Amino acid sequence: MEINQYLSLLRRWFWLILLGAAAAGATAYYWNSSQEPVYRATSVLLITGGSAVNDRNAIQLGGDLAQSYIRRLTNYEVLQQVIANLGADISPEWLGGRVQAQHLSNSQLIALSVTLTDPELAAALANEIPTVFAERNMAQQLERFADSKANLEHQLTRIETELDTAEAVWQHAESNGSSTAEIDRLADNVLRLRETYSRLLQSYEDLRIAEASSLNNILIDEYARVPTAPISPRIRNNTILATVVGALMMGGLAFLLEYLDDSVKDPVVLEQEFGLSTLGFVPSFKIKDGPETLIMVTQPRSPVAEAYRQIRTNIQYAGISRDLKKLLITSANAGEGKTLTSANVAIALAQAGSRVILVDTDMRRPKLHRLFNYANTCGITNLLLGMNEAENCLQITMVPNLRLLSSGPVPPNPAELLGSQRMSELTDWLAEQADFVVFDSPPLLAVTDSVLLSQMADATLLVAQSGKTAYQALAVAARRVLDVNGYIAGVLLNQVSQKHGYGYSYYYQQDYYQQGTQTYPTATIKQRLTSLLFWLMPMR
């Protein structure tokens, strides 16, 4: 598919894409506007240890601790204490689902976020949770060394008491002139107690150092502030996103519908895949019952009338290589505009100065006599049955050079009559009386009448309604004509919408006609009188 085909498709389905985008955007806006705004408060926590903060080992230790602290920050006991401290009317379970902790990589930092509909409570909780956890964590770590310290302190107190007593006894013995052996013994005891005290004191200091180096806690590096803007719903962003998604979905649906749609829209496909050339395009117009549909008479300066003139020119050029006097106009199915096309093409040929006979060979559902406001009392049926002379059934119309031969009374066996030798002779006689004989015939896929007539005609023109006639139906109809050695001059694409790129020229013509209407009259006096007489012409 080329870029202009994509653009044409988007133009055709622009209303659907716009509708989908508007519906999705409006729904998203309404839904988001009805939601209660949610706020997020975030505090930044710093993990501290016994080493300096900028020490590499401390950073590594802080990173390892962060993973465990993230889980411990939101345990039940911590949240329960936080709620009690703030006096909030919430449960720990409910709060736990609204607290999120995240380790900031390559650092000793943790981001703690609380998401609530109350911005002030969210900020208070984001600051209170790390405070409670720090106190609880410090108490837990100090408890590990409490027994060892108490034991050492007890031993130090006991040894210190014994040492004081030993020193007092030693000094008393020296002052009273005790024996040298006794004094030496007391001195050794004092030395032993002093050594024991020193060892216990060193152990105590080592324990304190170990305790201090192993203590890890959390400090609030950045306190949470009361948020002023909600994090959700983001009405503008969500509305824009929903609008874009809605447009994309409807665009995809349009492509899907286009892919599934097998109706005739592109003359290039007709030419490349089915070998059917296009003789012209008729822009879409409002179809009414009766003579108003004869655009060539009632609206001779309209783009539709110009389209029929272009088709007339193409038919004349197609007749250069071979004699095209008997033109059979048909379609694949009913309701695709073959009768209107037959009438207007015949009028266009007559207005160019050619003698034209328009024949209604649709003996099942004849319509041409109603378009021209004639009675259907004498027609082909009468001629084939030998009930009337041909000259008596040819009716002169208000269009110069155009005569009408209606179908006549509806017979019980149309196919037999149309396929008879008498019909072949009648078509030859009609061709002698005019420059062009235009046959309006039944749909090819409905009955065999048109297949029989295609053998007698010089060329068959297939009418296809844009957006309605299926490619395969048109191909089958064309094959039926070719199977009996009929000649297909081309396809007349009917009711072409302005959205289709290949109909652009007629809408440029419409703009041309609509400009300068004061300078160029919409119809000549002769054309106005012809139209008036056509309307006033009594039923004959």
WOWO-V968895 format. One record per residue. N is the residue number from 1. SS is DSSP state (H for helix, E for strand, C for the rest). PHI is phi in whole degrees, -180 to 180 (999 if undefined). Layout:
BEGIN
n=<N | N>
ss=<SS | SS>
phi=<PHI | PHI>
END
This chain:
BEGIN
n=<1 | 2 | 3 | 4 | 5 | 6 | 7 | 8 | 9 | 10 | 11 | 12 | 13 | 14 | 15 | 16 | 17 | 18 | 19 | 20 | 21 | 22 | 23 | 24 | 25 | 26 | 27 | 28 | 29 | 30 | 31 | 32 | 33 | 34 | 35 | 36 | 37 | 38 | 39 | 40 | 41 | 42 | 43 | 44 | 45 | 46 | 47 | 48 | 49 | 50 | 51 | 52 | 53 | 54 | 55 | 56 | 57 | 58 | 59 | 60 | 61 | 62 | 63 | 64 | 65 | 66 | 67 | 68 | 69 | 70 | 71 | 72 | 73 | 74 | 75 | 76 | 77 | 78 | 79 | 80 | 81 | 82 | 83 | 84 | 85 | 86 | 87 | 88 | 89 | 90 | 91 | 92 | 93 | 94 | 95 | 96 | 97 | 98 | 99 | 100 | 101 | 102 | 103 | 104 | 105 | 106 | 107 | 108 | 109 | 110 | 111 | 112 | 113 | 114 | 115 | 116 | 117 | 118 | 119 | 120 | 121 | 122 | 123 | 124 | 125 | 126 | 127 | 128 | 129 | 130 | 131 | 132 | 133 | 134 | 135 | 136 | 137 | 138 | 139 | 140 | 141 | 142 | 143 | 144 | 145 | 146 | 147 | 148 | 149 | 150 | 151 | 152 | 153 | 154 | 155 | 156 | 157 | 158 | 159 | 160 | 161 | 162 | 163 | 164 | 165 | 166 | 167 | 168 | 169 | 170 | 171 | 172 | 173 | 174 | 175 | 176 | 177 | 178 | 179 | 180 | 181 | 182 | 183 | 184 | 185 | 186 | 187 | 188 | 189 | 190 | 191 | 192 | 193 | 194 | 195 | 196 | 197 | 198 | 199 | 200 | 201 | 202 | 203 | 204 | 205 | 206 | 207 | 208 | 209 | 210 | 211 | 212 | 213 | 214 | 215 | 216 | 217 | 218 | 219 | 220 | 221 | 222 | 223 | 224 | 225 | 226 | 227 | 228 | 229 | 230 | 231 | 232 | 233 | 234 | 235 | 236 | 237 | 238 | 239 | 240 | 241 | 242 | 243 | 244 | 245 | 246 | 247 | 248 | 249 | 250 | 251 | 252 | 253 | 254 | 255 | 256 | 257 | 258 | 259 | 260 | 261 | 262 | 263 | 264 | 265 | 266 | 267 | 268 | 269 | 270 | 271 | 272 | 273 | 274 | 275 | 276 | 277 | 278 | 279 | 280 | 281 | 282 | 283 | 284 | 285 | 286 | 287 | 288 | 289 | 290 | 291 | 292 | 293 | 294 | 295 | 296 | 297 | 298 | 299 | 300 | 301 | 302 | 303 | 304 | 305 | 306 | 307 | 308 | 309 | 310 | 311 | 312 | 313 | 314 | 315 | 316 | 317 | 318 | 319 | 320 | 321 | 322 | 323 | 324 | 325 | 326 | 327 | 328 | 329 | 330 | 331 | 332 | 333 | 334 | 335 | 336 | 337 | 338 | 339 | 340 | 341 | 342 | 343 | 344 | 345 | 346 | 347 | 348 | 349 | 350 | 351 | 352 | 353 | 354 | 355 | 356 | 357 | 358 | 359 | 360 | 361 | 362 | 363 | 364 | 365 | 366 | 367 | 368 | 369 | 370 | 371 | 372 | 373 | 374 | 375 | 376 | 377 | 378 | 379 | 380 | 381 | 382 | 383 | 384 | 385 | 386 | 387 | 388 | 389 | 390 | 391 | 392 | 393 | 394 | 395 | 396 | 397 | 398 | 399 | 400 | 401 | 402 | 403 | 404 | 405 | 406 | 407 | 408 | 409 | 410 | 411 | 412 | 413 | 414 | 415 | 416 | 417 | 418 | 419 | 420 | 421 | 422 | 423 | 424 | 425 | 426 | 427 | 428 | 429 | 430 | 431 | 432 | 433 | 434 | 435 | 436 | 437 | 438 | 439 | 440 | 441 | 442 | 443 | 444 | 445 | 446 | 447 | 448 | 449 | 450 | 451 | 452 | 453 | 454 | 455 | 456 | 457 | 458 | 459 | 460 | 461 | 462 | 463 | 464 | 465 | 466 | 467 | 468 | 469 | 470 | 471 | 472 | 473 | 474 | 475 | 476 | 477 | 478 | 479 | 480 | 481 | 482 | 483 | 484 | 485 | 486 | 487 | 488 | 489 | 490 | 491 | 492 | 493 | 494 | 495 | 496 | 497 | 498 | 499 | 500 | 501 | 502 | 503 | 504 | 505 | 506 | 507 | 508 | 509 | 510 | 511 | 512 | 513 | 514 | 515 | 516 | 517 | 518 | 519 | 520 | 521 | 522 | 523 | 524 | 525 | 526 | 527 | 528 | 529 | 530 | 531 | 532 | 533 | 534 | 535 | 536 | 537 | 538 | 539 | 540>
ss=<C | C | H | H | H | H | H | H | H | H | H | H | C | H | H | H | H | H | H | H | H | H | H | H | H | H | H | H | H | H | H | H | H | C | C | C | C | E | E | E | E | E | E | E | E | E | E | E | C | C | C | C | C | C | C | H | H | H | H | H | H | H | H | H | H | H | H | H | H | H | H | H | C | C | C | H | H | H | H | H | H | H | H | H | H | H | C | C | C | C | C | H | H | H | H | H | C | C | E | E | E | E | E | E | C | C | C | C | E | E | E | E | E | E | E | E | C | C | H | H | H | H | H | H | H | H | H | H | H | H | H | H | H | H | H | H | H | H | H | H | H | H | H | H | H | H | H | H | H | H | H | H | H | H | H | H | H | H | H | H | H | H | H | H | H | H | H | H | H | H | H | H | H | H | H | C | C | C | C | H | H | H | H | H | H | H | H | H | H | H | H | H | H | H | H | H | H | H | H | H | H | H | H | H | H | H | H | H | H | H | H | H | H | H | C | C | E | E | E | E | E | E | C | C | C | C | C | C | C | C | C | E | C | C | H | H | H | H | H | H | H | H | H | H | H | H | H | H | H | H | H | H | H | H | H | H | H | H | H | H | C | C | E | C | C | C | H | H | H | H | H | H | H | H | C | C | C | E | E | E | E | E | E | C | C | C | C | C | C | C | H | H | H | C | H | H | H | H | C | C | C | C | H | H | H | H | H | H | H | H | H | H | H | H | H | H | H | H | C | C | C | C | C | C | C | E | E | E | E | E | E | C | C | C | C | C | C | H | H | H | H | H | H | H | H | H | H | H | H | H | H | C | C | C | C | E | E | E | E | E | C | C | C | C | C | C | C | H | H | H | H | C | C | C | C | C | C | C | C | H | H | H | H | H | C | C | C | C | C | H | H | H | H | C | E | E | C | C | C | C | C | E | E | E | E | C | C | C | C | C | C | C | C | H | H | H | H | H | C | C | H | H | H | H | H | H | H | H | H | H | H | H | H | C | C | E | E | E | E | E | C | C | C | C | C | C | C | C | H | H | H | H | H | H | H | H | C | C | E | E | E | E | E | E | E | C | C | C | C | E | H | H | H | H | H | H | H | H | H | H | H | H | H | C | C | C | C | E | E | E | E | E | E | E | E | E | C | C | C | C | H | H | H | H | H | H | H | H | H | H | H | H | H | H | C | C | C | C | C | C | C | C | C | C | H | H | H | H | H | H | H | H | H | H | H | H | C | C | C | C>
phi=<999 | -82 | -64 | -68 | -71 | -62 | -65 | -64 | -63 | -66 | -66 | -66 | -106 | -60 | -62 | -70 | -63 | -64 | -65 | -64 | -64 | -65 | -66 | -66 | -64 | -65 | -63 | -64 | -64 | -65 | -66 | -68 | -68 | -83 | -84 | -75 | -66 | -116 | -116 | -130 | -111 | -131 | -114 | -109 | -109 | -113 | -87 | -109 | -141 | -75 | -93 | -66 | -66 | -89 | -75 | -61 | -65 | -66 | -65 | -66 | -64 | -62 | -64 | -67 | -67 | -59 | -63 | -79 | -65 | -59 | -76 | -75 | -64 | -115 | -75 | -60 | -63 | -63 | -65 | -64 | -68 | -63 | -63 | -65 | -65 | -89 | 67 | -82 | -95 | -141 | -104 | -60 | -64 | -65 | -68 | -59 | -76 | -118 | -113 | -133 | -116 | -138 | -79 | -84 | -57 | 58 | -156 | -104 | -111 | -128 | -97 | -109 | -119 | -123 | -114 | -143 | -82 | -102 | -65 | -69 | -66 | -62 | -66 | -63 | -67 | -64 | -91 | -79 | -59 | -67 | -64 | -64 | -64 | -62 | -64 | -67 | -69 | -63 | -63 | -66 | -73 | -66 | -65 | -66 | -101 | -63 | -67 | -64 | -66 | -64 | -65 | -66 | -63 | -65 | -66 | -63 | -64 | -66 | -66 | -64 | -66 | -63 | -67 | -62 | -67 | -65 | -67 | -67 | -67 | -63 | -65 | -66 | -66 | -68 | -75 | -96 | 74 | -68 | -66 | -62 | -64 | -68 | -65 | -63 | -63 | -66 | -67 | -63 | -65 | -63 | -63 | -63 | -66 | -65 | -65 | -63 | -63 | -63 | -64 | -64 | -65 | -65 | -63 | -65 | -66 | -62 | -66 | -66 | -65 | -62 | -65 | -66 | -75 | -93 | -72 | -130 | -144 | -119 | -116 | -82 | -77 | -144 | -73 | -73 | -103 | -67 | -69 | -106 | -118 | -72 | -88 | -158 | -78 | -90 | -59 | -66 | -63 | -66 | -66 | -63 | -62 | -64 | -63 | -65 | -63 | -62 | -65 | -65 | -64 | -68 | -64 | -64 | -64 | -63 | -64 | -65 | -63 | -66 | -68 | -80 | -78 | -102 | -79 | -69 | -140 | -121 | -65 | -64 | -64 | -60 | -74 | -77 | -98 | -121 | 68 | -108 | -80 | -108 | -87 | 168 | -126 | -112 | -62 | -67 | -148 | -76 | -93 | -121 | -77 | 93 | -62 | -61 | -76 | -78 | -59 | -63 | -100 | -81 | -136 | -67 | -106 | -81 | -60 | -67 | -62 | -64 | -66 | -66 | -66 | -65 | -64 | -57 | -63 | -66 | -66 | -65 | -68 | -67 | -85 | -70 | -80 | -152 | -74 | -118 | -107 | -100 | -106 | -99 | -110 | -145 | -147 | -74 | -129 | -74 | 79 | -107 | 91 | -69 | -67 | -63 | -65 | -59 | -65 | -72 | -66 | -62 | -64 | -62 | -66 | -67 | -68 | -84 | 100 | -84 | -80 | -128 | -118 | -98 | -116 | -96 | -99 | -87 | -83 | -101 | -137 | -68 | -135 | -60 | -64 | -72 | -63 | -97 | 63 | -116 | -82 | -103 | -89 | -135 | -162 | -62 | -57 | -63 | -70 | -69 | -90 | 72 | -89 | -143 | -84 | -61 | -63 | -74 | -91 | -74 | -103 | -79 | -98 | -76 | -90 | -56 | 74 | -117 | -120 | -118 | -119 | -77 | -77 | 82 | -56 | -71 | -89 | -80 | -132 | -61 | -62 | -65 | -67 | -70 | -92 | -81 | -64 | -60 | -68 | -63 | -67 | -66 | -65 | -64 | -65 | -64 | -64 | -75 | -90 | -150 | -80 | -136 | -119 | -106 | -101 | -94 | -124 | -68 | -63 | -68 | -83 | -88 | -140 | -94 | -57 | -68 | -63 | -66 | -70 | -63 | -73 | -92 | -84 | -77 | -157 | -111 | -110 | -93 | -98 | -126 | -91 | -60 | 81 | -127 | -69 | -80 | -57 | -66 | -63 | -66 | -65 | -65 | -63 | -64 | -64 | -65 | -70 | -68 | -65 | -106 | 66 | -80 | -110 | -102 | -74 | 161 | -115 | -104 | -86 | -106 | 55 | -78 | -77 | -64 | -72 | -83 | -62 | -76 | -98 | -65 | -64 | -71 | -82 | -66 | -64 | -62 | -63 | -65 | -68 | -76 | -87 | 66 | -67 | -75 | -84 | -112 | -67 | -72 | -161 | -76 | -63 | -62 | -68 | -64 | -66 | -62 | -64 | -65 | -65 | -62 | -72 | -86 | -64 | -73 | -64 | -121>
END
